[in-house]
Amino acid sequence: MKKILYYGVMIMLSTIGLMSTELNVTVDKIDTTRGGDIRVYVFKEKGFPKVHKEALMFEVKVANKEELSFTFEVPDDVEELAIKLFHDENSDGNVTKNWTGFIPKEGLGFSNNQEMNFGPPSYKDCKLSKEQFKNKQTISVIYP
């Protein structure tokens, strides 16, 4: 009986691994002198890039190295996604704006290394297909 239970658990665990795709994100060019945290958000189209509560998942790490790695388990039914990250210097969970009230004061980064122009890049420009996000993604923090 114990053997059957053991094999049943092993099959369940191996099936769980097949139900997700690993997404590996390396964040580089972090200015460690600014302190705070690096926040990485993984989105489907809904909410990208501003509504953080709409993200599929996110992770936060202390900005104590010039390069940090993040790993996410993306559900297998997700065919495309986009990534946003920011250097949350004051660790408040929000992108701090400069005196204009709409231009970010903290460093940002997006999948496909898209940059801010007259506002954040679109989901269309940042999206990654499943084939793309199976490969390691490297995103640089861009500071204003």
Protein Blocks (a to p, Z undefined) as FASTA:
>chain_A
ZZmmmmmmmmmmmmmmmmpccdddddehiafkngpidddddddfeopaklmmlpfbdcdd
ddfbfbdcddddddfklmbdcddddddfkonopacddfkopacfbdcddehiiacfebcd
dfklmpccfklmmpccddddddZZ
